Amino acid sequence: MGNPLAESWIYATVMLQNESGGQGTGFLVIRRIGGQSKMFVATNKHILGKTQEAREAARSLNFFFNVKQHDGTIKGNAVKGVFDDSRNDHPSWREHPARDVDVLAIDVTTLYRSVSNIANKYVEYNLFGTKQRLDELDVTIGDDVMVVGYPLGLRHHQTNFPLLRAGVLATKIGETLEDEVLDSSGKKRRRVIRGFLIDGAMIPGSSGSPVVLKPIFGRKVKDSIMGGLPAPILLGIVAEAKYAPVQTGQGDSWSYAGLGLAFDAETVKETIELFFQ
């Protein structure tokens, strides 16, 4: 049996680069409609632009795919997606309607099909961690997770394959979180969000990374032990790294708390479904 992460999320995850040179992560999701299908990249709003005005003004985004060479090797290939509302064959995007849910989906159907011998794969909704699926697998605080992405923009040299980082669920999925953030005027405000935290030394570049349940043999589910290997289901998408004050000789400075805020898989699905309303 092969590695289920290597067979799915490693190939589904892509690096993104906006017009300002900012980098982040996204992952490919297919949405089937009868006998047809549409391809999307799920990512964060802030990767395309930090404000709605900036996102609406964005004209392009670079997608770092992988392609298979004639000798069977795989090589990285950057493809520029140009946003053009007047053309149906150009990428278009939708963002989650909730202000504090940092999730965005991009229709890359034509772009994906235009890349010859593309080696990237995609995931389907059956790998999404729905409430029922999470309950069936008894997913809870302390469970091991894997984060697939491009921290600090790091990737393999010849290819665009991502990196895997390990972590654990620090809070329960399905419960809301409350924290403080700075608004556009620099003032603090309270927000209550449908998010969860993972503890895994999140750093910039991890934004948009899929958070996946780590497949472990012998997983305990309620009062029994699973005989097989659970599927690497999507738990959510990383949106930001959390900061904390660190005491230094000259006073407090801000550093990463090692925690990452993620939005659950349902928010990704909700965002993709906006294309069909």
N, C-alpha and C positions, 0 to 999 in steps of 0.2 A: 504494500500500500504506500502510495506516495504521500508527501507532505501536503495536507489539504490547504495550508496557507500558501504554499508555493504554487499550487495548482489553481488558485483563485485570486486572492487579494494581491499577491506579488505582481501578477500580470494585469490586474484591473486598476492599479493605482498609477497615477501620472503626476508629474511635476508641472506646475503652472507658473507663468511669469507674466505680470501685467506690464502696461506701457511705461511705468516708472521704474521697472527693473525689479519690483518686489516679487518674491517667490513664495509659493505655497503648494499645497497638495490638493488633489481631487481624485475621484475614482469613478470608473465607468459602470453605468447601470443601464440595462436594457429593459424597455417597457414594451411588452407584446400586446398588439391590438388585432385580434382575429388572426389572419394569416400574415400580417405585417408587423413591423417592429420599429421602434425609435430608440436612439442611443443618446444617453445623457451623461454629463460629468457633474457629479455632486461636489460642492465645495462650500466655501464661506462667502458671504457678501463682501467682507472687507478685502478679500483677495482681488476682486474686480475693482472695488473702490470703497473707501471708508464711509462715504456718505451716499445717499440715494442719487444726489445730483452728480457726484463723481462717477457712479456706475452708469448712469444714463448718458454721460459724456464719453464713456470708454468706447473706443473704436476697434480695439483688437485685444487678443490674448494669445500667448504662445502656449502650445500644448507639446509636451515632451514625450512622444511615443517611442515605441521600439519596433523595428522592422527586421524581418528575416532575410538574410543575404542568400545568394545562390549556393554558397557552400554550407548553408545550414546554420551559420553563426548569426547572432543577433546584434544589431547595432542601433544606437540611439538616433532619433530623428526628430528635430524640432519643427513643428508645423504651426504656422500663424493662422489663427482664426479671426476673420474680419467681421465685425458686427455691421449688418446692413438691414434695417427694418423693411426696406423696399424689396428684398429678395428672399424667397422662401428657402433657397439652398445655402444661406449663410447662417452661422450660429446665432441663436437668440437665447435669451435667459429669462428666468422668473425667480423672484425672491420670496421667501416665506413672509406672509403678511404681518406677522408679529414683529414689532420693532426690535425686540431684544433677542429674537431667534436668528442667529447669524448663520443662516443656511440659504444657499443659492444653487440652482440647477441650470445647466447650459445644454441646449439641444445641439449635439455634435453629429447628428446622423449622417449628413452629407460629408462632413469633414472626415469622419472616421472611415467612411467607405472610399474616400478619395486617396487614402494612403495605401499604396501597393504593398502586399505581403506584410501587413501589419501584424505584429506578434502580440499586441495587447489583447487581453480577453476582457470579459465583463461579468458582472454578477447580476442575478435576477432577484425579484422580490422574495423568492422562497428562501433566500439567505438573510432576510431582514428579521431582526429580533422583535417581533410583535409582542404585545402583552401576553398573549396566549403561549407563544414560544418561550418567552422568558420564564413563565410559570412552569411550563412543562420541564424545562431544564433546571429549574430552581436557581436561577441566576440571582446572586445576592452580593452584599458587601463582602469584600475580601477575595472575590473570584479573580483568577488570573486573566489578564487581557493582553492582547498584542496591539500595538499602534504601528500602522504601516504608513510611511511617508518620507519626507525629505527635510529633517531637522537641519537648520542652518544652510539649506540648499544642497546638502550632501547627497551624492548619488554615485553609482558605479561609473568608472571612467569611460569605458567604451559603450556602455548601455545606459538607459535611463531607469533601470530598476531601482526601487526604493529601498529604504532601510527598515528593519524591524526593531521595535523597542518593546520591552516588557513592562508591565505595570499591574496594578490591582484596582478594582473598583473601590473608591473611597467613600462613595455614598450610594444610596439605593436608586436604581432607575425607576422612574415613574412618580417619584415625589418631587415637589418643587424645591428650588433653592432660593435663598435670599442673600443678597450681597450689596455692596456699594460700588458704583462706577461713576466716572466723570462724564458729564454730558458735554455737548459741543461748546458750551460757554465756560467749561472748566469747573463747574460746580458739581458736588457730589449728589447723587440721588440713589435711592433704594430701588432695587429691581427684584422682582420675583419671577423666576424663569423655570421652564420645564427642562432643566438640565441636570447633569450629574457630574461628579468629579472623579478623575482617575489620578492615582499617585504613580508617577513614572517619569519624573524629571522632564516635563514638557518644556521645550524651548522653541524660539521662533523658527518657522518653516514647517512646524508640525500642524499648523492650521489647515483644516480640510482633510486631515488624515482619518481614515476609517479606524474605529475602535472595535476590535473583533474579539469575541470570546475565544480564549486559548483552548484548542482541542487537547484534552488530557484523557488518557486511558484510565478507567476506574473512577470516573467522576461520580461523586455521591449526589444523587438526586432524591431529595426528600429522605426516605428511609431505605433506599436501595442503591446498589452500585451499578452503573451502566456497564454493559458488557462490551460495547463498541466505542468508537471514537466519535464524539459529538461534532456536528458540523461547525465550521468557523463562522458563526452567525454574526451579522453586523449589530453591534450594540448602539453605536452612535458615531458622531463626527466631531472631531476636535475643533474648537472655535478659538480658544485663547489659553495662554499660560498665565497662571496666577502669580502675583508678586507678593513679597513679604519684606518688611524691614529687617536688615541685618546689621548688628552692632559692629562698628569699626572704631579704630582709635580716634578718628575725627568726628565721630557721631554716627547716626544711622544712615545707611544707604539702602537702596532698593535692589533686591535680587529675586531670582525665581524661587518660588516656594516648592517647586517640584510637583505642583498640582496642575492638572489641565482640566478646563471646563469643556464638556461635550454635550451636544444635543442628541436626543435619542433617535433611533432609526425611523420612528414614525414621522418625525419632522422632515426627514429626507424624502420619504414617500409623499407626504403632503405637498412638498414643494414641487416634485416632479409632476404630480397630478394636476397642478395649476395649468399645465399645458393642454389639458384635456377638458377644461371647463368652458 
